[in-house]
Amino acid sequence: MKSPRIQRRTHRKHRLHWSSTEPTPAELHPAPSEMLSGALLEDAVLFNATRKIANPPDKVLFLGMMAGFWVGLGGLAAVSAAGGVPEAVRSEWVSLPKFLIGTFFAFGLHFIVMFGGDLFTGNTMVLAIGYYNRVISLRSLLLNWFIVYIGNWAGTLLVAYFFGYLTGLFDHHQYRSFLNELVHTKLESLSWGEIFLRAIPANTMVCMAYMLGIAARGASGKIIALWFPVVMFVVAGFEHCVANMFFTSLSLMYGAESSIGRLWYNQSAAVCGNVVGGTIFIGLTAHLMNHWKSPISGSRAAGTLMAHDVESTRRARDSDLQPTEDNKCPSRTSHIPATDEKTKQARSNRESRGYNGATVSDAYGDNTGTDEGVPNFQQSTVTETDRPNTSNRHAVTILERFTSWISGRHNHQGKQPDPARMV
């Protein structure tokens, strides 16, 4: 059997040579929704969790450094924008610098999610959901958190020192004044309890951005979904431990009036609050929406799932797209008799796979059409009847593309296709 990589190459090859006069398999199958929901969204998160745990420790550290690097670059742009506001305006419009910081700092999360990297605060939610669903162990979760946290520190310090301090970007008095105000607000004026409470909604918003980014299937949807929650927590003045790594370190390098001890004091409270926000306020609530066990009612019905309104919209749309006996378009290969067991099995698998058989690979847009090596995370809580019954264009296999292409060529020539040549 061909590997997924080889299948992808074969898929691209036949797609390039597809006849323009024949409908493609993608046209025969309704496109999926623009946003994942319910059990499929949870499957995507669990797939992400298992892949993160599968990374060796050195790669986990590397990915953590990458995330810290992107956070640092977003922080440089944020300080440049907010610090450029005159001091008189900052004192009168206190929310303006916060909005400018949030506007540009959010792009660091875009780079992490859409390019690569492991952010400590995002992993608190992803791995917690994996632990609740018993696909990862507590030891693996804690080890990943620790390594990613160290990597985030290394990446943010690298950017702060080499690109923020040695380059002299903020030598101007106005920037130094802004950094001094920033570090005083974060390190000197807040108690441990205040930092802890501010950190909970901060990571709640960041993990909400992560969840919406995973749910959105298109690039534009991901960009929008990742931007708004980050701007919300920054404008509100909440505390994010990875963001504080960069902003407080850069401020201390430029001589802000505080100390390393106060920096770690802030980190201890921010980390605890961020863990609560990621694991409970998003991770646990997302898990409970899909796996609620009522002590009052004996019903085992799944009920509403995560992103229920999105699921409802999808069901209403899919009911309109369901083909009837008068207008449904049969597969162009359904008339071809199967001559061996391999062809019969491939056809059976293809016909049985629609939205009910959508795999984690399908959720990520993988065109291989295979789910080898991907565990079935959903157990008895969500039944197949709870999922919409529509086809998924990503589930079209290489065999269907090849046989359909051969069938189309023979039909144009007025000949009956020879099934033996198609397997």
CORCORCOR-V808092 format. One record per pair of residues at least 6 apart in sequence whose C-alpha atoms are under 7 Angstrom apart, sorted by the first residue. I is the first residue (numbers start at 0). J is the second residue. D is the distance in whole Angstrom. If there is no record, write none. Layout:
I J D
I J D
This chain:
3 367 6
6 367 6
7 366 7
7 367 5
10 397 6
17 404 7
24 395 7
25 392 5
27 328 7
28 390 5
28 391 6
28 392 5
29 390 6
29 391 7
29 392 7
30 391 6
30 392 6
31 391 6
32 313 6
33 215 6
33 216 5
33 217 7
34 214 5
34 215 5
34 216 6
35 214 5
35 215 6
36 214 7
36 305 6
36 306 5
36 309 6
36 310 6
37 304 5
37 305 5
37 306 6
37 307 7
37 310 7
38 289 7
40 214 6
42 359 6
42 376 6
43 359 6
43 362 6
44 125 6
45 128 7
45 129 5
46 359 7
48 125 6
48 126 5
48 129 6
49 135 7
52 139 7
59 146 7
59 147 6
60 146 6
60 147 6
60 150 5
61 150 7
62 116 4
62 117 5
63 116 6
63 117 5
63 118 6
63 147 5
63 148 7
63 150 4
63 151 5
64 150 4
64 151 5
64 153 6
64 154 4
65 116 5
65 154 6
66 111 6
66 116 4
66 117 5
66 118 6
66 151 6
66 154 7
67 150 7
67 151 4
67 152 7
67 153 7
67 154 4
67 155 5
68 154 4
68 155 6
68 158 6
69 107 5
69 110 6
69 111 7
70 107 5
70 155 7
71 155 5
71 158 5
71 159 7
71 245 6
72 107 7
72 158 7
73 103 6
73 104 4
73 105 7
73 106 6
73 107 5
74 104 5
75 163 7
76 103 6
77 99 6
77 100 4
77 103 5
77 104 5
78 100 7
80 99 6
81 96 5
81 99 5
81 100 6
82 173 7
82 174 5
82 177 5
83 173 7
83 174 7
89 96 7
94 234 7
97 233 6
97 234 5
98 230 7
98 234 5
101 229 6
101 230 4
101 233 5
101 234 7
102 230 6
105 226 6
105 229 6
105 230 7
109 222 7
109 225 7
117 147 7
118 147 7
118 151 7
119 144 6
119 147 6
119 148 5
120 202 6
120 273 6
120 277 7
121 205 7
121 206 6
121 209 7
123 274 6
123 277 5
123 278 6
124 206 6
124 277 4
124 278 5
124 281 7
124 282 5
126 140 6
127 278 5
127 282 6
128 282 5
128 283 7
128 286 6
129 135 6
130 136 6
130 137 7
151 241 7
152 244 6
155 244 7
155 245 5
156 245 7
159 245 6
159 248 7
159 249 5
164 252 7
169 175 6
175 253 7
178 250 5
178 255 7
179 250 6
179 255 5
179 256 7
182 247 6
182 250 6
182 255 7
186 261 6
186 262 6
186 265 6
191 268 6
194 238 6
194 265 7
194 268 6
194 269 6
195 268 5
195 269 5
195 271 7
195 272 5
196 272 6
197 237 5
197 238 5
198 237 6
198 238 4
198 239 6
198 269 5
198 272 5
198 273 5
199 272 5
199 273 5
199 275 6
199 276 4
200 237 7
200 276 6
201 232 5
201 237 5
201 238 6
201 239 6
201 273 7
202 239 7
202 273 5
202 276 5
202 277 6
203 276 5
203 277 6
203 280 6
203 281 6
204 228 5
204 229 6
204 232 6
205 228 6
205 229 6
206 277 6
206 281 7
207 228 7
207 281 7
208 224 6
208 225 5
208 228 6
209 225 7
211 224 6
212 221 5
212 224 6
212 225 6
215 221 5
238 269 6
239 269 6
239 273 7
240 266 6
240 269 5
240 270 6
247 262 7
251 257 7
285 305 6
288 304 5
288 305 6
289 304 5
289 305 6
290 380 6
301 380 6
301 381 6
314 387 6
317 389 7
331 403 6
332 402 7
332 403 6
335 418 7
336 418 7
337 343 6
338 418 7
338 419 7
342 422 7
352 394 7
353 388 7
353 389 6
353 390 4
353 391 5
354 387 6
354 388 6
354 389 5
354 390 5
354 391 6
355 383 6
355 386 6
355 387 7
355 388 6
358 370 6
360 370 6
361 393 6
361 394 7
364 393 7
365 393 7
366 393 5
368 393 6
368 394 5
368 395 6
368 396 5
402 421 6
406 416 6
409 415 6
409 416 6
